[in-house]
């Protein structure tokens, strides 16, 4: 019996106005400061700033960098705009904003 394979429909992505050459050039010109995750882990350690859970080398992939001001381009070298959050706390942090926006719309 032959199995059917179903393809997941891909969400529509807007066409980029940049050429492939422009994108490659941007990747090549990125500096060390663009890798803010590693810098944040060095500065703040392998611990979640919200729940306090400590991580080791094997599970450090569960730590993410949260930008306090919400601007992903604001990456000062002193780490003042970053906090390390585990994936669970990071999701909670962003979902609170979404919930607040929703509730504010309902009040109108």
N, CA, C and O atoms as CSV, one atom per row, in Angstrom:
chain,resi,resn,atom,element,x,y,z
A,1,UNK,N,N,0.840,-1.176,0.000
A,1,UNK,CA,C,0.000,0.000,0.000
A,1,UNK,C,C,0.889,1.244,0.000
A,1,UNK,O,O,1.821,1.361,0.795
A,2,UNK,N,N,0.593,2.123,-0.864
A,2,UNK,CA,C,1.385,3.334,-1.019
A,2,UNK,C,C,0.911,4.407,-0.048
A,2,UNK,O,O,-0.286,4.664,0.080
A,3,UNK,N,N,1.878,5.032,0.637
A,3,UNK,CA,C,1.528,6.085,1.576
A,3,UNK,C,C,1.480,7.423,0.862
A,3,UNK,O,O,2.296,7.712,-0.013
A,4,UNK,N,N,0.526,8.216,1.245
A,4,UNK,CA,C,0.436,9.566,0.703
A,4,UNK,C,C,1.296,10.499,1.532
A,4,UNK,O,O,1.358,10.400,2.757
A,5,UNK,N,N,1.935,11.379,0.853
A,5,UNK,CA,C,2.718,12.391,1.545
A,5,UNK,C,C,2.026,13.730,1.360
A,5,UNK,O,O,1.696,14.145,0.249
A,6,UNK,N,N,1.824,14.374,2.466
A,6,UNK,CA,C,1.181,15.671,2.423
A,6,UNK,C,C,2.224,16.749,2.609
A,6,UNK,O,O,3.043,16.692,3.526
A,7,UNK,N,N,2.186,17.705,1.755
A,7,UNK,CA,C,3.110,18.838,1.879
A,7,UNK,C,C,2.462,19.907,2.715
A,7,UNK,O,O,1.299,20.259,2.521
A,8,UNK,N,N,3.229,20.415,3.644
A,8,UNK,CA,C,2.730,21.541,4.431
A,8,UNK,C,C,2.811,22.777,3.567
A,8,UNK,O,O,3.811,23.017,2.889
A,9,UNK,N,N,1.767,23.546,3.597
A,9,UNK,CA,C,1.813,24.774,2.819
A,9,UNK,C,C,2.700,25.776,3.544
A,9,UNK,O,O,2.577,25.972,4.753
A,10,UNK,N,N,3.569,26.387,2.813
A,10,UNK,CA,C,4.498,27.362,3.376
A,10,UNK,C,C,3.791,28.710,3.483
A,10,UNK,O,O,3.054,29.110,2.581
A,11,UNK,N,N,4.023,29.407,4.598
A,11,UNK,CA,C,3.419,30.738,4.703
A,11,UNK,C,C,4.024,31.665,3.668
A,11,UNK,O,O,5.191,31.538,3.296
A,12,UNK,N,N,3.217,32.587,3.218
A,12,UNK,CA,C,3.686,33.529,2.204
A,12,UNK,C,C,4.734,34.442,2.812
A,12,UNK,O,O,4.511,35.052,3.857
A,13,UNK,N,N,5.868,34.532,2.156
A,13,UNK,CA,C,6.933,35.424,2.610
A,13,UNK,C,C,7.067,36.551,1.613
A,13,UNK,O,O,7.057,36.328,0.402
A,14,UNK,N,N,7.193,37.760,2.122
A,14,UNK,CA,C,7.373,38.881,1.202
A,14,UNK,C,C,8.713,38.757,0.480
A,14,UNK,O,O,9.698,38.285,1.049
A,15,UNK,N,N,8.734,39.173,-0.738
A,15,UNK,CA,C,9.952,39.114,-1.529
A,15,UNK,C,C,10.898,40.204,-1.032
A,15,UNK,O,O,10.512,41.364,-0.887
A,16,UNK,N,N,12.141,39.811,-0.777
A,16,UNK,CA,C,13.131,40.753,-0.285
A,16,UNK,C,C,13.525,41.717,-1.389
A,16,UNK,O,O,13.649,41.338,-2.553
A,17,UNK,N,N,13.718,42.963,-1.005
A,17,UNK,CA,C,14.151,43.959,-1.972
A,17,UNK,C,C,15.661,43.920,-2.162
A,17,UNK,O,O,16.187,44.531,-3.091
A,18,UNK,N,N,16.363,43.199,-1.282
A,18,UNK,CA,C,17.813,43.087,-1.388
A,18,UNK,C,C,18.165,41.948,-2.338
A,18,UNK,O,O,17.457,40.945,-2.430
A,19,UNK,N,N,19.266,42.130,-3.033
A,19,UNK,CA,C,19.742,41.057,-3.899
A,19,UNK,C,C,20.507,40.052,-3.044
A,19,UNK,O,O,20.884,40.349,-1.910
A,20,UNK,N,N,20.729,38.879,-3.587
A,20,UNK,CA,C,21.496,37.850,-2.888
A,20,UNK,C,C,22.900,38.366,-2.595
A,20,UNK,O,O,23.442,38.118,-1.517
A,21,UNK,N,N,23.486,39.076,-3.542
A,21,UNK,CA,C,24.831,39.623,-3.356
A,21,UNK,C,C,24.873,40.606,-2.183
A,21,UNK,O,O,25.847,40.633,-1.431
A,22,UNK,N,N,23.818,41.415,-2.027
A,22,UNK,CA,C,23.752,42.354,-0.904
A,22,UNK,C,C,23.685,41.615,0.429
A,22,UNK,O,O,24.352,41.994,1.391
A,23,UNK,N,N,22.887,40.571,0.478
A,23,UNK,CA,C,22.739,39.791,1.705
A,23,UNK,C,C,24.054,39.114,2.072
A,23,UNK,O,O,24.452,39.123,3.237
A,24,UNK,N,N,24.731,38.526,1.086
A,24,UNK,CA,C,26.025,37.887,1.331
A,24,UNK,C,C,27.043,38.914,1.815
A,24,UNK,O,O,27.825,38.634,2.723
A,25,UNK,N,N,27.036,40.086,1.219
A,25,UNK,CA,C,27.960,41.147,1.620
A,25,UNK,C,C,27.717,41.556,3.076
A,25,UNK,O,O,28.668,41.791,3.823
A,26,UNK,N,N,26.450,41.641,3.477
A,26,UNK,CA,C,26.131,41.982,4.859
A,26,UNK,C,C,26.638,40.917,5.826
A,26,UNK,O,O,27.176,41.243,6.884
A,27,UNK,N,N,26.466,39.637,5.464
A,27,UNK,CA,C,26.965,38.558,6.313
A,27,UNK,C,C,28.478,38.643,6.483
A,27,UNK,O,O,28.999,38.432,7.579
A,28,UNK,N,N,29.174,38.951,5.405
A,28,UNK,CA,C,30.634,38.997,5.449
A,28,UNK,C,C,31.150,40.184,6.240
A,28,UNK,O,O,32.244,40.120,6.800
A,29,UNK,N,N,30.382,41.272,6.297
A,29,UNK,CA,C,30.846,42.468,6.991
A,29,UNK,C,C,30.392,42.537,8.439
A,29,UNK,O,O,30.684,43.516,9.126
A,30,UNK,N,N,29.695,41.536,8.914
A,30,UNK,CA,C,29.272,41.536,10.314
A,30,UNK,C,C,30.488,41.474,11.224
A,30,UNK,O,O,31.486,40.824,10.912
A,31,UNK,N,N,30.390,42.148,12.333
A,31,UNK,CA,C,31.492,42.192,13.289
A,31,UNK,C,C,31.219,41.239,14.443
A,31,UNK,O,O,30.162,40.613,14.521
A,32,UNK,N,N,32.186,41.145,15.325
A,32,UNK,CA,C,32.032,40.274,16.492
A,32,UNK,C,C,30.874,40.726,17.374
A,32,UNK,O,O,30.252,39.902,18.045
A,33,UNK,N,N,30.577,42.025,17.382
A,33,UNK,CA,C,29.487,42.521,18.213
A,33,UNK,C,C,28.122,42.040,17.720
A,33,UNK,O,O,27.129,42.107,18.444
A,34,UNK,N,N,28.088,41.552,16.472
A,34,UNK,CA,C,26.826,41.013,15.958
A,34,UNK,C,C,26.470,39.684,16.629
A,34,UNK,O,O,25.309,39.275,16.621
A,35,UNK,N,N,27.461,39.017,17.206
A,35,UNK,CA,C,27.191,37.768,17.901
A,35,UNK,C,C,26.956,38.067,19.378
A,35,UNK,O,O,27.743,37.677,20.240
A,36,UNK,N,N,25.862,38.765,19.649
A,36,UNK,CA,C,25.591,39.227,20.997
A,36,UNK,C,C,25.216,38.109,21.952
A,36,UNK,O,O,25.355,38.277,23.164
A,37,UNK,N,N,24.747,36.975,21.452
A,37,UNK,CA,C,24.373,35.881,22.348
A,37,UNK,C,C,25.582,35.369,23.121
A,37,UNK,O,O,25.533,35.248,24.346
A,38,UNK,N,N,26.657,35.071,22.418
A,38,UNK,CA,C,27.859,34.588,23.097
A,38,UNK,C,C,28.396,35.627,24.077
A,38,UNK,O,O,28.842,35.290,25.174
A,39,UNK,N,N,28.347,36.893,23.667
A,39,UNK,CA,C,28.818,37.961,24.552
A,39,UNK,C,C,27.953,38.049,25.807
A,39,UNK,O,O,28.471,38.217,26.911
A,40,UNK,N,N,26.652,37.938,25.641
A,40,UNK,CA,C,25.748,38.018,26.787
A,40,UNK,C,C,25.961,36.844,27.736
A,40,UNK,O,O,25.930,37.014,28.955
A,41,UNK,N,N,26.178,35.654,27.178
A,41,UNK,CA,C,26.418,34.492,28.031
A,41,UNK,C,C,27.719,34.651,28.818
A,41,UNK,O,O,27.804,34.222,29.969
A,42,UNK,N,N,28.730,35.266,28.202
A,42,UNK,CA,C,29.994,35.507,28.914
A,42,UNK,C,C,29.799,36.530,30.028
A,42,UNK,O,O,30.297,36.347,31.139
A,43,UNK,N,N,29.080,37.594,29.733
A,43,UNK,CA,C,28.904,38.680,30.701
A,43,UNK,C,C,27.988,38.271,31.848
A,43,UNK,O,O,28.329,38.458,33.016
A,44,UNK,N,N,26.831,37.718,31.519
A,44,UNK,CA,C,25.797,37.456,32.524
A,44,UNK,C,C,25.811,36.036,33.070
A,44,UNK,O,O,25.142,35.754,34.064
A,45,UNK,N,N,26.549,35.150,32.448
A,45,UNK,CA,C,26.630,33.778,32.935
A,45,UNK,C,C,25.513,32.895,32.405
A,45,UNK,O,O,24.596,33.360,31.728
A,46,UNK,N,N,25.608,31.619,32.725
A,46,UNK,CA,C,24.636,30.629,32.244
A,46,UNK,C,C,23.498,30.461,33.249
A,46,UNK,O,O,23.293,29.382,33.805
A,47,UNK,N,N,22.772,31.540,33.468
A,47,UNK,CA,C,21.674,31.531,34.426
A,47,UNK,C,C,20.529,32.388,33.892
A,47,UNK,O,O,20.763,33.437,33.293
A,48,UNK,N,N,19.311,31.948,34.107
A,48,UNK,CA,C,18.139,32.704,33.671
A,48,UNK,C,C,17.909,33.853,34.646
A,48,UNK,O,O,17.840,33.640,35.857
A,49,UNK,N,N,17.792,35.061,34.121
A,49,UNK,CA,C,17.611,36.245,34.958
A,49,UNK,C,C,16.230,36.291,35.612
A,49,UNK,O,O,16.027,37.040,36.567
A,50,UNK,N,N,15.290,35.509,35.115
A,50,UNK,CA,C,13.924,35.571,35.641
A,50,UNK,C,C,13.656,34.465,36.671
A,50,UNK,O,O,13.210,34.748,37.782
A,51,UNK,N,N,13.926,33.217,36.304
A,51,UNK,CA,C,13.608,32.115,37.215
A,51,UNK,C,C,14.814,31.639,38.010
A,51,UNK,O,O,14.657,30.898,38.981
A,52,UNK,N,N,16.019,32.053,37.617
A,52,UNK,CA,C,17.214,31.698,38.355
A,52,UNK,C,C,17.777,30.321,38.060
A,52,UNK,O,O,18.730,29.893,38.711
A,53,UNK,N,N,17.206,29.618,37.088
A,53,UNK,CA,C,17.710,28.288,36.755
A,53,UNK,C,C,19.115,28.403,36.182
A,53,UNK,O,O,19.393,29.272,35.355
A,54,UNK,N,N,19.997,27.515,36.629
A,54,UNK,CA,C,21.368,27.492,36.134
A,54,UNK,C,C,21.494,26.452,35.030
A,54,UNK,O,O,20.873,25.391,35.083
A,55,UNK,N,N,22.303,26.772,34.036
A,55,UNK,CA,C,22.500,25.895,32.894
A,55,UNK,C,C,23.959,25.509,32.787
A,55,UNK,O,O,24.848,26.243,33.216
A,56,UNK,N,N,24.189,24.345,32.207
A,56,UNK,CA,C,25.548,23.870,31.979
A,56,UNK,C,C,25.864,23.885,30.497
A,56,UNK,O,O,25.048,24.313,29.681
A,57,UNK,N,N,27.059,23.412,30.154
A,57,UNK,CA,C,27.460,23.407,28.738
A,57,UNK,C,C,26.529,22.585,27.836
A,57,UNK,O,O,26.348,22.915,26.664
A,58,UNK,N,N,25.944,21.524,28.381
A,58,UNK,CA,C,25.094,20.651,27.562
A,58,UNK,C,C,23.716,21.236,27.282
A,58,UNK,O,O,23.104,20.914,26.264
A,59,UNK,N,N,23.222,22.092,28.174
A,59,UNK,CA,C,21.880,22.641,27.968
A,59,UNK,C,C,21.879,24.163,27.823
A,59,UNK,O,O,20.842,24.805,27.992
A,60,UNK,N,N,23.031,24.734,27.514
A,60,UNK,CA,C,23.110,26.188,27.342
A,60,UNK,C,C,22.287,26.672,26.153
A,60,UNK,O,O,21.960,27.856,26.064
A,61,UNK,N,N,21.951,25.758,25.235
A,61,UNK,CA,C,21.121,26.137,24.085
A,61,UNK,C,C,19.714,26.564,24.513
A,61,UNK,O,O,18.985,27.170,23.728
A,62,UNK,N,N,19.336,26.253,25.746
A,62,UNK,CA,C,18.022,26.654,26.248
A,62,UNK,C,C,18.002,28.095,26.752
A,62,UNK,O,O,16.942,28.612,27.105
A,63,UNK,N,N,19.158,28.742,26.789
A,63,UNK,CA,C,19.225,30.143,27.187
A,63,UNK,C,C,19.158,31.041,25.965
A,63,UNK,O,O,19.830,30.793,24.964
A,64,UNK,N,N,18.359,32.068,26.049
A,64,UNK,CA,C,18.221,33.032,24.958
A,64,UNK,C,C,18.555,34.414,25.489
A,64,UNK,O,O,18.627,34.621,26.701
A,65,UNK,N,N,18.757,35.351,24.589
A,65,UNK,CA,C,19.047,36.724,24.983
A,65,UNK,C,C,17.810,37.574,24.723
A,65,UNK,O,O,17.299,37.640,23.605
A,66,UNK,N,N,17.350,38.213,25.773
A,66,UNK,CA,C,16.196,39.111,25.671
A,66,UNK,C,C,16.714,40.544,25.645
A,66,UNK,O,O,17.525,40.932,26.485
A,67,UNK,N,N,16.248,41.319,24.690
A,67,UNK,CA,C,16.605,42.738,24.618
A,67,UNK,C,C,15.605,43.509,25.477
A,67,UNK,O,O,14.406,43.516,25.199
A,68,UNK,N,N,16.105,44.143,26.503
A,68,UNK,CA,C,15.242,44.825,27.464
A,68,UNK,C,C,14.385,45.910,26.824
A,68,UNK,O,O,13.222,46.080,27.188
A,69,UNK,N,N,14.959,46.647,25.866
A,69,UNK,CA,C,14.199,47.725,25.227
A,69,UNK,C,C,13.442,47.258,23.986
A,69,UNK,O,O,12.762,48.056,23.341
A,70,UNK,N,N,13.555,45.978,23.648
A,70,UNK,CA,C,12.844,45.439,22.495
A,70,UNK,C,C,13.514,45.700,21.158
A,70,UNK,O,O,13.009,45.260,20.125
A,71,UNK,N,N,14.639,46.407,21.152
A,71,UNK,CA,C,15.340,46.742,19.915
A,71,UNK,C,C,16.495,45.767,19.709
A,71,UNK,O,O,17.501,45.833,20.415
A,72,UNK,N,N,16.350,44.871,18.750
A,72,UNK,CA,C,17.369,43.848,18.489
A,72,UNK,C,C,18.642,44.423,17.896
A,72,UNK,O,O,19.659,43.733,17.840
A,73,UNK,N,N,18.608,45.651,17.462
A,73,UNK,CA,C,19.814,46.282,16.920
A,73,UNK,C,C,20.595,47.043,17.981
A,73,UNK,O,O,21.721,47.474,17.735
A,74,UNK,N,N,20.006,47.209,19.152
A,74,UNK,CA,C,20.674,47.906,20.247
A,74,UNK,C,C,21.481,46.881,21.043
A,74,UNK,O,O,20.963,46.251,21.965
A,75,UNK,N,N,22.755,46.722,20.679
A,75,UNK,CA,C,23.610,45.722,21.289
A,75,UNK,C,C,24.886,46.345,21.839
A,75,UNK,O,O,25.960,46.161,21.266
A,76,UNK,N,N,24.784,47.083,22.950
A,76,UNK,CA,C,25.979,47.692,23.525
A,76,UNK,C,C,26.932,46.613,24.038
A,76,UNK,O,O,26.500,45.568,24.525
A,77,UNK,N,N,28.225,46.878,23.922
A,77,UNK,CA,C,29.229,45.873,24.285
A,77,UNK,C,C,29.248,45.565,25.782
A,77,UNK,O,O,29.765,44.525,26.187
A,78,UNK,N,N,28.691,46.455,26.609
A,78,UNK,CA,C,28.667,46.187,28.052
A,78,UNK,C,C,27.496,45.286,28.454
A,78,UNK,O,O,27.393,44.900,29.619
A,79,UNK,N,N,26.611,44.947,27.507
A,79,UNK,CA,C,25.498,44.038,27.782
A,79,UNK,C,C,24.352,44.653,28.557
A,79,UNK,O,O,23.511,43.928,29.088
A,80,UNK,N,N,24.301,45.965,28.633
A,80,UNK,CA,C,23.280,46.627,29.443
A,80,UNK,C,C,21.859,46.486,28.890
A,80,UNK,O,O,20.894,46.703,29.622
A,81,UNK,N,N,21.717,46.131,27.625
A,81,UNK,CA,C,20.376,45.959,27.048
A,81,UNK,C,C,19.969,44.484,26.976
A,81,UNK,O,O,18.906,44.164,26.443
A,82,UNK,N,N,20.783,43.607,27.495
A,82,UNK,CA,C,20.518,42.173,27.404
A,82,UNK,C,C,20.229,41.568,28.761
A,82,UNK,O,O,20.714,42.035,29.791
A,83,UNK,N,N,19.430,40.521,28.736
A,83,UNK,CA,C,19.315,39.637,29.886
A,83,UNK,C,C,19.118,38.232,29.358
A,83,UNK,O,O,18.367,38.017,28.406
A,84,UNK,N,N,19.787,37.285,29.970
A,84,UNK,CA,C,19.671,35.893,29.562
A,84,UNK,C,C,18.415,35.312,30.189
A,84,UNK,O,O,18.235,35.345,31.407
A,85,UNK,N,N,17.558,34.783,29.341
A,85,UNK,CA,C,16.336,34.137,29.812
A,85,UNK,C,C,16.255,32.742,29.217
A,85,UNK,O,O,16.621,32.533,28.061
A,86,UNK,N,N,15.772,31.777,30.015
A,86,UNK,CA,C,15.544,30.449,29.450
A,86,UNK,C,C,14.394,30.559,28.447
A,86,UNK,O,O,13.639,31.531,28.470
A,87,UNK,N,N,14.264,29.587,27.587
A,87,UNK,CA,C,13.251,29.673,26.529
A,87,UNK,C,C,11.844,29.819,27.102
A,87,UNK,O,O,10.990,30.456,26.485
A,88,UNK,N,N,11.595,29.239,28.266
A,88,UNK,CA,C,10.269,29.305,28.875
A,88,UNK,C,C,9.968,30.716,29.387
A,88,UNK,O,O,8.887,31.256,29.147
A,89,UNK,N,N,10.934,31.304,30.093
A,89,UNK,CA,C,10.744,32.667,30.610
A,89,UNK,C,C,10.714,33.687,29.470
A,89,UNK,O,O,9.996,34.684,29.547
A,90,UNK,N,N,11.496,33.440,28.411
A,90,UNK,CA,C,11.507,34.356,27.278
A,90,UNK,C,C,10.148,34.348,26.581
A,90,UNK,O,O,9.627,35.398,26.207
A,91,UNK,N,N,9.590,33.169,26.414
A,91,UNK,CA,C,8.258,33.065,25.812
A,91,UNK,C,C,7.224,33.764,26.688
A,91,UNK,O,O,6.349,34.467,26.184
A,92,UNK,N,N,7.327,33.568,28.000
A,92,UNK,CA,C,6.403,34.209,28.929
A,92,UNK,C,C,6.524,35.729,28.847
A,92,UNK,O,O,5.516,36.435,28.855
A,93,UNK,N,N,7.739,36.226,28.770
A,93,UNK,CA,C,7.982,37.667,28.699
A,93,UNK,C,C,7.297,38.285,27.475
A,93,UNK,O,O,6.667,39.338,27.575
A,94,UNK,N,N,7.425,37.625,26.330
A,94,UNK,CA,C,6.823,38.174,25.111
A,94,UNK,C,C,5.318,37.956,25.048
A,94,UNK,O,O,4.595,38.779,24.486
A,95,UNK,N,N,4.843,36.862,25.615
A,95,UNK,CA,C,3.396,36.625,25.579
A,95,UNK,C,C,2.656,37.591,26.495
A,95,UNK,O,O,1.486,37.889,26.253
A,96,UNK,N,N,3.306,38.083,27.533
A,96,UNK,CA,C,2.664,39.070,28.415
A,96,UNK,C,C,2.357,40.349,27.646
A,96,UNK,O,O,1.297,40.947,27.833
A,97,UNK,N,N,3.266,40.766,26.793
A,97,UNK,CA,C,3.035,41.961,25.983
A,97,UNK,C,C,1.894,41.771,25.001
A,97,UNK,O,O,1.090,42.677,24.786
A,98,UNK,N,N,1.830,40.601,24.414
A,98,UNK,CA,C,0.757,40.300,23.466
A,98,UNK,C,C,-0.588,40.292,24.186
A,98,UNK,O,O,-1.578,40.825,23.684
A,99,UNK,N,N,-0.610,39.683,25.366
A,99,UNK,CA,C,-1.843,39.639,26.146
A,99,UNK,C,C,-2.270,41.047,26.565
A,99,UNK,O,O,-3.454,41.381,26.503
A,100,UNK,N,N,-1.320,41.864,26.986
A,100,UNK,CA,C,-1.642,43.238,27.390
A,100,UNK,C,C,-2.206,44.030,26.212
A,100,UNK,O,O,-3.175,44.772,26.374
A,101,UNK,N,N,-1.611,43.880,25.032
A,101,UNK,CA,C,-2.126,44.565,23.842
A,101,UNK,C,C,-3.554,44.123,23.535
A,101,UNK,O,O,-4.408,44.947,23.210
A,102,UNK,N,N,-3.806,42.833,23.637
A,102,UNK,CA,C,-5.134,42.298,23.374
A,102,UNK,C,C,-6.147,42.860,24.364
A,102,UNK,O,O,-7.233,43.293,23.975
A,103,UNK,N,N,-5.789,42.851,25.634
A,103,UNK,CA,C,-6.710,43.347,26.652
A,103,UNK,C,C,-6.977,44.831,26.507
A,103,UNK,O,O,-8.093,45.288,26.752
A,104,UNK,N,N,-5.954,45.596,26.106
A,104,UNK,CA,C,-6.148,47.025,25.881
A,104,UNK,C,C,-7.104,47.292,24.733
A,104,UNK,O,O,-7.860,48.262,24.774
A,105,UNK,N,N,-7.084,46.452,23.710
A,105,UNK,CA,C,-7.999,46.614,22.569
A,105,UNK,C,C,-9.424,46.301,22.973
A,105,UNK,O,O,-10.361,46.901,22.446
A,106,UNK,N,N,-9.605,45.369,23.902
A,106,UNK,CA,C,-10.937,44.970,24.342
A,106,UNK,C,C,-11.594,46.081,25.186
A,106,UNK,O,O,-12.819,46.188,25.230
A,107,UNK,N,N,-10.771,46.899,25.849
A,107,UNK,CA,C,-11.299,47.967,26.688
A,107,UNK,C,C,-11.854,49.132,25.875
A,107,UNK,O,O,-12.617,49.941,26.404
A,108,UNK,N,N,-11.498,49.227,24.643
A,108,UNK,CA,C,-11.925,50.365,23.812
A,108,UNK,C,C,-13.345,50.264,23.384
A,108,UNK,O,O,-13.842,51.145,22.683
